[in-house]
Amino acid sequence: MELRRALLICVMPCLSSLAAAAETTIPDAAARAVFAEGDALCRSDAGALWGASLCGPMMLVDASSRELAASHPDAQGTLTARNGIFVAQLPADATVANTAVDWSGTRWTQLRWPLPQDPARRRTLLAHEMFHRLQPALSITRPAEGGNEHLDTLDGRYLLQLEWRALDAALSIRDAAAQRTAVTDALAFRAARHARFPAAAQDEAALELNEGLAEYTGVVVGNPTPSARIDAARHDLRAHVDDRSFVRSFAYATGPAYGLLLDQVSPRWRSNLGEHARDLGTQLAEAERISPALDEPALRAAAARYGGPALHQAETQREQRRLAQLQHNRARFVTGPVLRLDLQNMRIQFDPNSLQPLPGSGTVYPTLQLTDVWGTLQVTDGALMQSDWKAVYVQAPAADGPLLQGDGWSLRLAPGWSVVAGARPGDYVVKARP
């Protein structure tokens, strides 16, 4: 009996250990391999690109299980060491995204698990997010971020895609004269867009000097040779063509392209970013001494070189669908009854490729998870973010239904908060209880 009991005591922990291993969504060995790959990338760069090392703490998080695997211990001692990594469960209100986060007293490069299988895409992503962790320490000036609403209009989308096509040609051409023609075309399409939309230059510069520089860093640090970097930049120019909206994703395409072209003609351009909060196209135009022609005949001729007529026809059809969607969104989030949630200390997760500007009101996020002092909002079918980021709106809950859920959203309130009637009939607002 004693021998049998001893065997049972031995077997049960072993079985528990195997069960725990089977439930692990981020294998220890796979996490160590990612951390080693990131470390190799930043050590290879050795601070050359930005004058500071990209190396630092990194975490992998599985969004469904919220399992966390980290490369370093945290400052507050929350993580547990295991097989050369550090593990924990990420709290329910913590962000899960490809981003930089401050968590448990430490600043991290955070990556959603699983990572891309393609080595080039994975290395580019690693270096992109490592830049974001370092970014606050860099002297990069950029204007206040706007909504880039013009990039959801017919003219804005049309001219942006022509610019992408011209940049793709410029990166693929070896003949200097032909490359200069393609660069001039790209700058002409950009200048025409900025001329038609007064806020476009500043709004685009804000995102280009954020996500654009991050993706440029990913392309340069994540790809070992000049030809591989060009291939990665051209991939970015093609990868976003089918995005539902370009208002947040455009800079992932333009940033690497302009950055690599600037590297060719003005290798020290990165050191001037603390002095000039301008878009990268303007910096390239100055470096190349190009003054793009903005007359209509010249623009039409340039557009014809990149399939302009067929592109314009396709965008005209999309514009008709967009206008119908605008009307639908205004009825849901502006004229109709809503629940308003004021923002004080927001943390948000969303898909930058799917945003829908609602001119004069803000931006519609088809899906998001947002956490603030009042709790957590989960959206699966649309929410309106106010232009100044001070409030978010969802359709009001049904009067005879539960107040913490509605059409395409659910709300988990923090203690001390409640949903009460708003100013308009049928509206609601989240308030702290007295």
TISEPA-293421 format. One record per residue: x, y, z of N, C-alpha, C in turn. Coordinates in steps of 0.2 Angstrom, whole numbers, padded with zeros to 4 digits, always signed. Each point is the difference from the previous one (the first is absolute). Layout:
! residues N
XYZXYZXYZ/...
//
This chain:
! residues 434
+0004-0006+0000-0004+0006+0000+0004+0006+0000/+0006+0000+0004+0004+0006+0000+0003+0001-0006/+0003-0005-0004+0003+0000-0006-0005+0003-0005/-0006-0003+0000-0005+0003-0005-0002+0007+0001/+0000+0002+0006-0001+0007+0002+0005+0005-0002/+0006-0003+0000+0006+0004-0002+0000+0001-0007/-0002-0006-0004+0000+0001-0007-0005+0005-0002/-0006+0000+0003-0005+0004-0002+0002+0008+0001/+0004+0001+0006+0002+0007+0001+0005+0002-0005/+0004-0005-0003+0005+0002-0005-0004+0001-0006/-0004-0004-0002-0004+0000-0007-0004+0006+0000/-0004+0002+0005-0004+0006-0001+0003+0006-0001/+0006+0002+0003+0003+0006-0002+0003+0000-0007/+0002-0006-0002+0002-0001-0007-0005+0002-0005/-0006-0003+0001-0006+0001-0004-0002+0007+0000/+0000+0003+0006-0002+0007+0000+0005+0004-0004/+0006-0001+0001+0005+0003-0004-0001+0000-0008/-0001-0007-0002-0001-0001-0007-0007+0004-0002/-0005+0000+0004-0006+0004-0002+0001+0007-0001/+0004+0003+0005+0002+0007+0000+0004+0001-0007/+0004-0004-0001+0004+0001-0006-0004+0000-0007/-0005-0005+0000-0005+0000-0005-0004+0006-0001/-0001+0003+0006-0005+0006-0001+0004+0006-0001/+0007+0000+0000+0004+0006-0002-0001+0002-0007/-0002+0006-0001-0001+0003-0007+0006+0003-0003/+0005+0002+0004+0006+0002-0002+0006-0004+0002/+0002-0005-0004+0005-0005+0003+0006+0004+0002/+0003-0002+0005+0006+0003+0003+0006+0001-0005/+0001-0006-0004+0005+0000-0005-0001+0005-0006/-0006+0001-0002-0002+0004-0005+0001+0008+0003/-0002+0001+0006+0001+0007+0003+0007+0001+0000/+0004-0004+0002+0008+0001+0000+0002+0001-0006/-0002-0003-0006+0002+0001-0006-0002+0007-0003/-0006+0003+0002-0002+0006-0002+0005+0005+0003/+0001-0001+0007+0004+0005+0004+0007+0000-0003/+0003-0005-0002+0006-0001-0003+0001+0004-0006/-0006-0001-0004+0000+0003-0007+0000+0008+0001/-0004+0002+0004+0000+0007+0002+0006+0003+0002/+0003-0004+0005+0007+0003+0003+0005+0000-0006/+0000-0005-0004+0005+0000-0006-0001+0006-0005/-0006+0002-0001-0002+0006-0004+0003+0006+0003/-0002+0001+0006+0002+0006+0003+0008+0001+0001/+0003-0006+0002+0007+0000+0000+0004+0001-0006/-0003-0002-0006+0002+0001-0006+0000+0007-0002/-0006+0004+0002+0000+0007-0002+0004+0004+0005/+0001-0002+0006+0005+0003+0005-0001+0007+0000/-0006+0002+0000-0002+0008+0001+0002+0004-0006/+0002-0003-0006+0002+0004-0006-0006+0004-0003/-0006-0003+0000-0005+0003-0003-0003+0007+0003/-0001-0001+0007-0003+0006+0004+0005+0002+0005/+0006-0002+0000+0005+0003+0006-0002-0003+0006/-0004-0005+0001-0001-0003+0006-0002-0008-0001/+0001-0004+0005-0001-0007-0001-0008-0002+0000/-0002-0004-0005-0007-0002+0000-0001-0006+0005/+0005-0003+0003+0000-0005+0005-0004+0002+0006/-0004-0005+0003-0004+0001+0006-0005-0005+0001/-0003+0000+0006-0005-0005+0002-0006-0001-0006/-0001-0006-0001-0005-0002-0005-0005-0005+0003/-0006+0000-0001-0005-0005+0002-0005-0002-0006/-0001-0006+0000-0005-0004-0004-0007-0001+0004/-0005+0002-0003-0007-0001+0003-0005-0004-0005/-0003-0005+0003-0005-0003-0004-0007+0003+0002/-0003+0003-0005-0006+0004+0001-0006-0004+0003/+0000-0006-0001-0006-0004+0002+0001-0003+0007/+0006-0002+0001+0001-0003+0007+0004+0005+0005/+0002+0006-0003+0004+0005+0003+0006-0002+0004/+0002-0006-0003+0007-0003+0003+0005+0005-0003/+0005+0002+0005+0006+0004-0002+0006-0003+0001/+0005+0000-0005+0006-0002+0001+0005+0006-0001/+0005+0001+0004+0004+0006+0000+0007-0002+0000/+0004+0005-0003+0007-0001-0001+0004+0002+0007/-0003+0004+0004+0004+0003+0005-0005+0000+0006/+0002+0000+0007-0004+0001+0005-0003+0007+0000/-0006+0001+0004-0003+0006+0000+0003+0004+0006/-0001+0006+0001+0002+0004+0005-0003-0001+0007/-0007-0002-0001-0004-0001+0006+0000-0008+0002/+0003-0004-0003+0001-0007+0002-0007-0004-0001/-0004+0002-0005-0006-0004-0002+0002-0006-0004/+0005-0001-0004+0001-0005-0004+0004-0006+0004/-0001-0006-0003+0003-0006+0003+0005-0003-0005/+0006-0001+0002+0005-0003-0004-0002-0007-0002/+0001-0002-0006-0001-0007-0002+0004-0001-0007/+0005-0005+0001+0003-0002-0006+0004+0005-0004/+0003+0005+0003+0003+0005-0003-0004+0006-0002/-0007+0000+0001-0004+0006-0001-0004+0001+0006/-0005+0005-0001-0003+0002+0006-0008+0001-0002/-0004-0003+0004-0007-0001-0002-0005+0002+0005/-0006+0002-0002-0006+0002+0004-0006+0000-0004/-0005+0002+0003-0007+0001-0003-0001+0007+0000/-0001+0003-0006-0001+0007-0001-0007+0002+0003/+0000+0005+0004-0007+0002+0002-0005+0002-0005/-0006-0001+0002-0006+0000-0005+0000+0007-0003/+0002+0005+0004-0001+0007-0003+0007+0003-0003/+0005-0004-0001+0006+0002-0003-0001-0001-0008/+0004+0004-0003+0000+0000-0008+0003-0006-0002/-0002-0003-0006+0003-0005-0004+0000+0002-0007/+0006+0002-0002+0001+0002-0007+0008+0000-0002/+0001+0001-0006+0007+0001-0002+0001+0008+0001/+0004+0001+0005+0001+0007+0003+0005+0000+0005/+0001+0006+0003+0005+0001+0006-0005+0002+0005/+0001-0003+0006-0004+0001+0006+0004+0000+0006/-0003+0004+0005+0003+0000+0007-0004-0004+0004/+0003-0005+0003-0004-0005+0004+0005-0003+0006/-0003+0000+0006+0004-0002+0006+0006+0003+0001/+0001+0007-0002+0006+0004+0002+0005-0001-0006/-0002-0003-0005+0005-0001-0006-0003+0002-0006/+0004+0003-0005-0002+0001-0006+0002-0005-0005/-0005-0003-0004+0001-0006-0004-0002+0001-0007/+0004-0004-0004-0003-0001-0007-0005-0006+0001/-0006+0001-0002-0005-0005+0001-0002-0002-0007/-0001-0007-0001-0001-0003-0006-0006-0005+0001/-0005+0000-0005-0005-0005+0001+0002-0007-0003/-0001-0005+0004+0002-0007-0002-0006-0003-0004/+0001-0004-0006+0007-0001-0003+0002+0005-0004/+0007+0000-0001+0003+0005-0005+0000-0003-0007/+0001+0005-0005+0000-0003-0007+0005-0005-0001/-0002-0005-0004+0005-0006-0002+0005+0002-0004/-0001+0005-0005+0005+0002-0005+0005+0004+0004/+0006-0002-0001+0006+0003+0004+0001+0007-0001/-0001+0002-0006+0001+0008-0002-0006+0004+0003/-0006-0003+0000-0006+0004+0003+0001+0000+0008/+0003-0006+0002+0000+0000+0008+0006+0005+0002/+0006+0000-0003+0005+0004+0002-0002+0008-0001/-0004+0001-0005-0002+0007-0001-0005+0002+0005/-0004-0004+0002-0005+0001+0006+0004+0001+0006/+0005-0004+0002+0004+0000+0006+0003+0007+0000/+0004+0002-0005+0003+0007+0000-0004+0005+0000/-0006+0000-0003-0005+0005+0000-0002+0002+0007/-0002-0006+0004-0003+0001+0007+0006+0002+0004/+0006-0002-0001+0006+0002+0004+0001+0008+0000/-0001+0002-0006+0000+0007-0001-0005+0004+0004/-0006-0002+0000-0005+0003+0004+0002+0000+0008/+0003-0005+0002+0002+0000+0007+0005+0005+0001/+0005+0001-0004+0005+0005+0000-0002+0007-0001/-0005+0001-0004-0002+0006-0003-0001+0006+0005/-0003+0000+0005+0000+0005+0005+0007+0003+0002/+0005-0004-0001+0007+0003+0002+0003+0003-0006/-0003+0000-0006+0003+0003-0005-0002+0007-0001/+0004+0005-0003-0002+0007-0001-0003+0000-0007/-0006-0002-0001-0003+0000-0006-0007+0005+0001/+0000+0005-0004-0005+0005+0001-0005-0002-0005/-0007+0000+0002-0005-0001-0005-0006+0004+0002/-0004+0002-0005-0006+0004+0002-0005-0004+0003/-0005+0003+0003-0006-0003+0003-0004-0004-0005/-0002-0006+0003-0003-0005-0005-0007+0002-0002/-0002+0000-0006-0006+0001-0002-0004-0007-0003/-0006+0001-0002-0003-0006-0002+0001-0003-0007/+0003+0004-0004+0002-0002-0007-0007-0002-0004/-0005+0004+0001-0007-0002-0003+0001+0001-0007/+0004+0004-0003+0000+0001-0007+0002-0007-0004/+0004-0004+0004+0002-0007-0003-0006-0005-0001/-0006+0002+0002-0006-0004-0001-0004+0003-0005/+0002+0005-0004-0004+0003-0005+0002-0002-0007/-0003+0001-0005+0001-0002-0007+0007+0003-0002/+0001+0006+0001+0006+0003-0003+0006-0002+0005/-0001+0000+0006+0005-0002+0005+0003-0007-0002/-0004-0004+0000+0001-0007-0001+0004-0001-0007/-0003+0003-0005+0002-0001-0007+0007+0003+0000/+0002+0006+0002+0006+0003+0000+0005-0004+0004/-0002-0003+0006+0005-0004+0004+0002-0006-0004/-0005-0003-0003+0002-0007-0003+0004+0002-0006/-0001+0005-0004+0005+0002-0005+0007+0001+0003/+0000+0003+0005+0007+0002+0004+0003-0007+0001/-0004-0005+0003+0003-0006+0002+0003-0004-0006/-0004+0001-0006+0002-0004-0006+0007+0004-0003/+0000+0006+0001+0006+0004-0003+0006-0002+0005/-0001+0000+0006+0005-0002+0005+0003-0007-0001/-0005-0005-0002+0002-0007-0001+0005+0000-0006/-0002+0004-0005+0004+0000-0006+0007+0003+0001/+0000+0006+0004+0006+0003+0002+0005-0005+0004/-0003-0004+0004+0004-0005+0003+0003-0006-0004/-0004-0001-0005+0002-0006-0004+0004+0002-0006/+0001+0006-0002+0004+0002-0005+0007+0002+0001/+0005-0003-0004+0007+0002+0002+0003+0006-0004/-0004+0001-0006+0003+0006-0004-0002+0006+0004/+0005+0004+0001-0001+0006+0004-0005+0005-0003/+0000+0001-0007-0004+0005-0003-0008-0002+0001/-0001-0007-0001-0006-0003+0000-0003+0000+0008/+0005-0001+0004-0002+0000+0007-0002+0007+0002/+0004+0005-0002-0002+0007+0001-0007+0002-0002/-0002-0002-0006-0006+0001-0003-0006-0003+0005/+0001-0006+0002-0005-0003+0004+0000+0003+0007/+0005+0002+0003+0000+0004+0006-0003+0007-0001/+0001+0003-0006-0004+0006-0001-0007-0001-0001/-0002-0005-0003-0007-0002+0000-0003-0001+0007/+0003-0004+0004-0002-0001+0007-0001+0006+0003/+0005+0005+0000-0001+0006+0003-0005+0005-0002/-0001-0001-0007-0006+0004-0003-0007-0002+0003/-0001-0007+0000-0006-0002+0003-0001+0002+0007/+0005+0000+0004+0000+0002+0007-0001+0007+0000/+0003+0004-0004-0001+0008+0001-0007+0001-0002/-0003-0003-0005-0006+0001-0003-0005-0001+0006/+0001-0006+0003-0005-0002+0006+0001+0006+0006/+0006+0002+0001+0000+0005+0005-0003+0007-0002/+0001+0001-0006-0003+0006-0003-0008+0000+0001/-0003-0006-0001-0007+0000+0000-0003-0001+0007/+0004-0002+0005-0002-0001+0006+0004+0004+0005/-0002+0006+0003+0005+0004+0003+0003-0003+0006/-0003-0004+0004+0003-0003+0006+0004-0007-0002/+0000-0002-0006+0003-0006-0002+0007-0001+0002/+0004+0006-0001+0008-0001+0001+0001-0001+0007/-0003+0004+0004+0001-0001+0008-0002-0006+0002/-0006-0002-0002-0003-0007+0003+0004-0006-0002/+0002+0000-0007+0004-0005-0002+0007+0000+0003/+0003+0006+0001+0007+0000+0003-0001-0003+0007/-0005+0001+0004+0000-0003+0007+0000-0007+0000/-0004-0003-0005+0000-0008+0000+0007-0003-0003/+0002+0004-0005+0006-0002-0004+0006+0000+0005/+0000+0005+0004+0006+0000+0005-0001-0004+0006/-0005-0004+0000-0001-0005+0005+0000-0007-0002/-0006-0002-0003+0000-0007-0003+0005+0000-0006/+0000+0005-0004+0004+0000-0006+0008-0002+0002/+0002+0004+0005+0007-0001+0002+0001-0007+0003/-0005-0002+0004+0000-0007+0003+0001-0005-0005/-0004+0000-0006+0000-0005-0005+0007+0001-0004/+0002+0006-0001+0006+0001-0003+0006-0004+0004/+0000+0001+0006+0004-0003+0005+0000-0008-0001/-0006-0002+0000-0001-0008-0001+0003-0002-0006/-0001+0004-0006+0002-0002-0006+0008+0000+0000/+0003+0005+0003+0007+0001-0001+0004-0005+0005/-0003-0001+0006+0004-0004+0005-0002-0007-0001/-0006-0001-0002-0003-0007-0001+0002-0004-0006/+0004+0004-0005+0002-0004-0006+0007+0002-0001/+0004-0005-0001+0007+0001+0000+0004+0003-0006/-0004+0000-0006+0004+0003-0006-0004+0005-0003/+0003+0005-0004-0004+0005-0003-0006-0003-0005/+0002-0005-0003-0006-0003-0005-0005-0003+0005/+0001-0003+0005-0005-0003+0005-0004+0006+0003/+0003+0006+0001-0004+0006+0003-0004+0003-0006/+0002+0000-0006-0004+0002-0005-0006-0004-0001/+0001-0007+0000-0005-0005-0001-0006+0001+0006/+0003+0001+0006-0005+0001+0006-0004+0007-0001/+0004+0005-0002-0004+0006-0001-0005+0000-0006/+0002-0004-0005-0005-0001-0006-0006-0004+0003/+0001-0005+0004-0005-0004+0003-0005+0005+0004/+0003+0004+0004-0005+0005+0004-0004+0004-0005/+0003+0002-0006-0004+0004-0004-0006-0003-0003/+0001-0007-0001-0005-0004-0003-0005-0003+0005/+0002-0001+0006-0003-0004+0005-0006+0004+0003/+0000+0007-0001-0006+0004+0003-0005+0002-0005/+0001-0002-0006-0005+0002-0005-0007-0002+0001/-0001-0006+0003-0007-0002+0001-0002+0001+0007/+0003+0005+0004-0002+0002+0006-0007+0003+0000/-0004-0001+0005-0007+0003-0001+0001+0008+0000/+0005+0003+0004+0001+0007+0000+0007+0001+0001/+0003+0006-0003+0007+0001+0000+0002+0005+0006/-0005+0003+0003+0001+0005+0005+0005-0001+0005/+0001-0006+0002+0005-0002+0005+0006-0004-0003/-0002-0004-0005+0005-0005-0003+0005+0003-0005/-0002+0006-0003+0004+0002-0006+0007+0001+0002/+0002+0002+0006+0007+0002+0002+0004-0007+0000/-0003-0005+0001+0004-0007+0000+0003-0001-0007/-0003+0003-0005+0002-0001-0007+0005+0006-0002/-0002+0006+0002+0004+0006-0003+0006+0000+0004/+0000-0001+0007+0006+0001+0004+0006-0004-0002/+0000-0007-0001+0006-0003-0003+0002+0002-0007/-0005+0002-0004+0002+0002-0007+0004+0006+0000/-0003+0005+0003+0004+0007+0000+0006-0001+0004/+0000-0004+0006+0006+0000+0004+0006-0003-0004/-0001-0006-0004+0005-0003-0004+0002+0005-0006/-0004+0004-0003+0002+0005-0005+0004+0005+0003/-0002+0003+0006+0004+0005+0004+0007-0003+0001/+0000-0006+0002+0007-0003+0002+0004+0000-0006/-0002+0000-0006+0004+0000-0006+0003+0007-0002/-0004+0005+0002+0002+0007-0002+0002+0005+0006/-0002-0002+0006+0001+0004+0006+0001-0005+0006/+0006-0003+0000+0000-0005+0005+0000+0003+0008/+0000+0006+0001+0000+0003+0006-0007+0003+0002/-0005-0002-0004-0007+0003+0001-0003-0002+0007/+0002-0006+0002-0003-0001+0007+0002+0004+0005/+0006+0003+0000+0003+0004+0005-0004+0007+0000/-0004+0002-0005-0003+0006+0000-0007+0000+0002/-0003-0006+0002-0007-0001+0002-0002+0004+0006/+0005+0002+0004-0002+0004+0006-0001+0007-0002/+0002+0002-0006-0001+0007-0002-0006+0001-0004/-0002-0005-0004-0005+0001-0005-0005-0005+0001/-0006+0003+0002-0006-0004+0000-0004+0000-0006/+0003-0003-0005-0003+0000-0007+0000-0007-0003/-0005-0001-0004+0000-0007-0003+0006-0002-0004/+0001-0006-0001+0006-0003-0003+0000+0002-0008/-0005+0001-0003+0000+0002-0007+0003+0007-0001/-0002+0004+0004+0003+0007+0000+0007+0000+0001/+0002-0004+0005+0008-0001+0001+0003-0003-0006/-0003-0005-0004+0003-0002-0006+0000+0005-0005/-0005+0003-0001-0001+0005-0005+0006+0006+0000/+0001+0002+0007+0006+0004+0001+0006-0003-0001/+0001-0006+0002+0007-0003-0001+0001-0001-0008/-0005-0002-0004+0001-0001-0007-0001+0006-0004/-0002+0006+0003-0001+0006-0003-0005-0001-0006/-0006-0003+0002-0005-0001-0004-0006+0005+0002/-0003+0003-0005-0006+0004+0001-0005-0003-0005/-0005-0004+0003-0005-0004-0004-0005+0005-0003/-0001-0002-0007-0005+0004-0004-0007-0002+0003/-0004+0005+0001-0007-0001+0002-0005+0002-0005/+0002+0002-0006-0006+0001-0005-0003-0006-0002/-0006+0000-0002-0005-0006-0001+0003-0004-0006/+0002+0003-0006+0003-0004-0005+0006-0004+0002/+0004+0003+0004+0006-0004+0002-0002-0006+0005/-0005+0001+0004-0002-0005+0005-0004-0005-0004/-0004+0001-0005-0003-0005-0003+0005-0004-0004/+0005+0003-0003+0005-0004-0004+0004-0005+0005/+0001+0003+0006+0004-0004+0005-0005-0006+0002/-0006+0002+0002-0005-0006+0002+0000-0005-0005/+0000+0002-0007-0001-0005-0005+0006-0005+0000/+0005+0002+0003+0006-0005+0000-0001-0005+0006/-0005+0001+0004-0001-0005+0006-0007-0003+0000/-0003+0000-0006-0007-0003+0000-0005+0004+0003/+0001+0007-0001-0005+0005+0004-0007-0001-0002/-0002+0000-0007-0007-0001-0002-0004-0005+0004/+0003-0006-0001-0003-0006+0003-0001+0001+0008/+0006+0002+0003+0000+0001+0007-0006+0005+0002/-0001+0006-0004-0005+0005+0002-0007-0003-0001/-0001-0004-0005-0006-0003+0000-0002-0005+0006/+0005-0004+0002-0001-0004+0006-0002+0004+0006/+0004+0006+0001-0001+0004+0006-0006+0004+0000/-0003+0001-0006-0006+0004-0001-0006-0005+0003/+0001-0006-0002-0005-0005+0002+0000-0001+0008/+0006+0000+0003+0001-0001+0007-0003+0006+0003/+0001+0006-0003-0003+0006+0003-0007+0000+0001/-0003-0003-0005-0008+0000+0001-0002-0004+0006/+0004-0006+0001-0001-0004+0006+0002+0004+0006/+0005+0003+0000+0002+0004+0006-0005+0005+0002/-0003+0004-0004-0005+0005+0001-0006-0003+0004/-0002-0006-0003-0006-0004+0003+0002-0002+0008/+0007-0002+0001+0002-0002+0006+0000+0006+0005/+0002+0006-0003+0000+0006+0004-0007+0001+0003/-0005+0000-0004-0007+0001+0002-0002-0005+0005/+0002-0006-0001-0002-0005+0005+0004+0001+0007/+0006+0002+0000+0004+0001+0006-0003+0007+0004/-0002+0005-0004-0003+0006+0003-0006-0002+0004/-0004-0004-0003-0006-0002+0003+0001-0004+0006/+0005-0004+0000+0002-0005+0006+0003+0004+0006/+0005+0005-0002+0004+0003+0005-0001+0007+0001/-0004+0004-0004+0000+0007+0001-0008+0002+0001/-0004-0002-0005-0007+0003+0001-0004-0005+0004/+0002-0006+0001-0004-0005+0004+0002+0000+0007/-0003-0004+0004+0002+0000+0007+0006-0004+0001/+0004+0002+0005+0007-0003+0001+0001+0000+0007/+0005-0005+0002+0003+0000+0006+0007+0004+0000/+0001+0005+0004+0007+0003+0000+0004-0002+0005/+0007-0001-0001+0004-0002+0005+0006+0005-0001/+0001+0004+0006+0005+0005+0000+0007-0003+0001/+0005+0003-0003+0007-0004+0000+0004+0004+0005/+0004-0003+0005+0004+0003+0004+0007-0002+0000/+0001-0007+0000+0006-0004+0000-0001-0006-0004/+0000+0001-0007-0002-0005-0004+0005-0005-0002/-0001-0006-0001+0004-0005-0003-0004-0003-0006/+0002-0001-0006-0004-0002-0005+0004-0005-0005/-0004-0005-0002+0002-0004-0005-0005+0000-0006/+0003+0001-0007-0004+0000-0005+0004-0002-0007/-0004-0001-0005+0003-0002-0006+0001+0007-0005/+0006+0002-0001+0001+0006-0003-0002+0000-0008/-0001-0006-0002-0002+0000-0007-0007+0000-0002/-0005+0001+0005-0007+0000-0001-0004+0006+0002/+0004+0005+0002-0003+0006+0003-0004+0004-0005/-0006+0003+0002-0004+0004-0005-0001+0007+0003/+0003+0005-0003-0001+0007+0002-0007+0002-0001/-0003+0004+0005-0006+0002+0000+0001+0008+0000/+0000+0004-0005+0002+0007+0000-0004+0004+0005/+0003+0004+0004-0003+0004+0004-0002-0003+0007/+0001-0006+0000-0002-0004+0007+0006-0004+0003/+0004-0003-0005+0005-0004+0003+0002-0006-0005/+0001-0006+0003+0002-0006-0004-0004-0006+0003/-0003-0004-0005-0003-0006+0002+0005-0006+0000/+0000-0003+0006+0004-0006+0001-0004-0006-0001/+0000-0004-0005-0004-0006+0000+0000-0005+0006/+0007-0001+0002+0001-0004+0006+0005+0004+0004/+0000-0001+0007+0005+0002+0004-0002-0003+0007/+0006+0001+0004-0001-0001+0007+0003+0006+0004/-0004+0003+0004+0003+0006+0003-0001-0001+0008/+0005+0002+0004-0001+0000+0007+0002+0007+0003/-0004+0002+0005+0001+0007+0003-0002-0001+0007/+0000+0005+0004-0002+0000+0007-0007-0003+0001/-0004+0000-0005-0007-0002+0002-0001-0008-0002/+0005-0003-0003+0000-0007-0002+0002-0001-0007/-0002-0006-0003+0002-0002-0006-0006+0000-0005/+0001+0003-0006-0005+0000-0006+0003-0005-0005/-0004-0005-0002+0001-0005-0005-0004+0002-0006/+0002+0001-0006-0004+0002-0006+0001-0005-0006/-0005-0002-0002+0001-0005-0006-0004+0003-0006/-0004+0005+0001-0004+0003-0006+0000+0007+0000/+0005+0004+0001+0000+0007-0001+0000+0004+0007/+0004+0005+0000+0000+0005+0005+0003+0006-0003/-0002+0006+0003+0002+0006-0003+0005+0004+0005/+0006+0001-0002+0005+0003+0004+0000+0008-0002/-0001+0004+0005-0001+0007-0001+0007+0002-0003/+0000+0006-0004+0006+0002-0003+0005+0002+0005/-0001+0003+0006+0005+0002+0005+0001-0006+0005/-0002-0006-0002+0001-0006+0005-0002+0001+0007/-0005+0004+0001-0003+0001+0007-0006-0004+0001/-0003-0003-0005-0006-0004+0002+0000-0005-0006/-0004-0006+0002-0001-0005-0005-0008-0001+0000/-0003-0002-0005-0007-0001+0000-0002-0007-0003/-0005-0003+0002-0003-0006-0003-0007+0001+0000/-0004-0004-0004-0007+0001+0000-0003-0002+0007/-0005+0004+0002-0003-0001+0006-0003-0006+0001/+0000-0003+0006-0003-0007+0002-0007+0001-0001/-0004-0005-0001-0007+0000-0001-0003+0002+0007/-0005+0004+0000-0003+0002+0006-0003-0005+0005/-0002-0006-0003-0002-0005+0004+0005-0006+0001/+0006+0001-0002+0005-0005+0000+0005+0002+0005/+0006-0004+0001+0005+0001+0005+0004+0006-0003/+0002+0004+0005+0004+0007-0001+0007-0001-0002/+0003-0006+0001+0007-0002-0001+0001-0003-0006/-0004+0000-0005+0001-0003-0006-0005+0003-0005/+0002+0000-0007-0004+0003-0005+0002-0003-0007/-0002+0003-0005+0001-0003-0007+0008+0000-0001/+0003-0005+0000+0007-0001-0001+0005+0002+0005/-0002+0001+0006+0004+0002+0005-0002-0003+0007/+0005+0000+0005-0001-0002+0007+0004+0004+0004/-0002+0001+0006+0003+0004+0005+0001-0003+0007/+0006+0000+0002+0001-0003+0007+0002+0006+0004/-0004+0002+0005+0001+0006+0004+0005-0001+0006/+0004+0004+0002+0004+0000+0006-0005+0002+0006/+0002-0002+0006-0004+0001+0006+0000+0008+0000/-0006+0002+0002-0002+0007+0001-0002+0004-0006/-0001-0003-0005-0003+0003-0007-0006-0003-0002/-0004+0004-0003-0007-0003-0002-0002+0004-0007/-0005-0003-0003-0002+0003-0007-0007+0004+0002/+0000+0006-0001-0006+0004+0001-0002+0004-0006/-0006+0003+0001-0003+0003-0006+0004+0006-0002/+0000+0001-0007+0004+0006-0002-0004+0006-0002/+0002+0005-0003-0003+0007-0001-0006-0001-0005/+0001-0004-0005-0005-0001-0005-0005-0006+0002/-0006+0000-0002-0004-0006+0001+0003-0006-0003/+0001-0005+0003+0002-0006-0002+0008-0001+0000/+0003+0005+0002+0007+0000+0001+0002-0002+0007/+0006-0003+0000+0003-0002+0007+0007+0002+0000/+0003+0001+0007+0007+0002+0001+0002-0004+0006/+0007-0002+0000+0003-0003+0006+0002+0005+0005/-0002-0001+0006+0001+0005+0005+0003-0004+0006/+0004+0004+0004+0002-0003+0007-0005+0001+0005/-0002-0005+0004-0005+0001+0005+0002+0005+0005/-0004+0004+0003+0002+0005+0005+0001-0004+0006/
//
